[in-house]
């Protein structure tokens, strides 16, 4: 397993943890539990962001910018639904 695969696994794991903490926060029945999940979610989002930035800096997480035409198409699609 190379560094890129390790980073991809870490990114996927942190994304999964974010999902779990989000649902824990939403479903919590007491303030203390809600705060614990919310804090864990925020910490994990920071970790995910750091991993993403490292991967992007190495060219391992390429992204492409949307064109103005693509943005308009998406806006029109969702505006029609509401």
N, C-alpha and C positions, 0 to 999 in steps of 0.2 A: 504494500500500500504506500503510495507516494504522498507528499505533503498536500497536494491538491485534494486528493480523496479524503484525507484526514480532515482538512478544513471543510469540505462539503459535508462530511458526517457531523462535524461539530455544528455547522450552520443548521442542518436539518434537525438536530437534537434540540438546539436552542429554540427553533421555530415551534417544535412540538411542545416544549416546556411553556412557551408563551401561550399557546392555545389552552393548555391545561390550567395555567394560572388565571387566564382570562375567564374561563368558565367557572373556576373556583371562586373568583371574585364576584361574578354575576350571581352565582347560586348561594353565596354565603348568607347565613341567617343571623349572624351577629356582627357587630361593628369590629370587634377584635379579629375575627376570622377574615372579614372583608379586608381590613387593613393589612393583615399578613399576606394575603394573596395579592393585593394591589402592590405592595412593596416588592414581593417576589417577581411580579410581572414587570415592574419598572426596571428592576435590576437585570432581569433576563433580556429585556428589550435593549438595554445598553450593551450587554454582551453580544447579542445578535448583531447590533449595529457595528461593533468593533470588528467582529469576524467578517462581516460583509465588506467593510472598508478595506481590510487587509486583502481579501480575495480580489476586490475590484482593482486595488493598486497593483496586484500581480497579473491582472488581465484574466483572472480565473472566473470572473462573474461579469461577463460582458453585458452591456445594456445598450439599447439604441434609443435615440430620441424620437419621439413622435413628431410627425410633420403637422403643420397647422391643419392640413386637410384631414388627417386622421383624428385630430382633436375635435374638429367640427363634426365629423361623422358620429363620434361617440356622444357628443353633446346632443345632437339631433336625435339619436337613438333613444337616449334616456329622457329627453324632454318630451318625446312622444308618449312615453309610458305614464307620465304624471299629468 
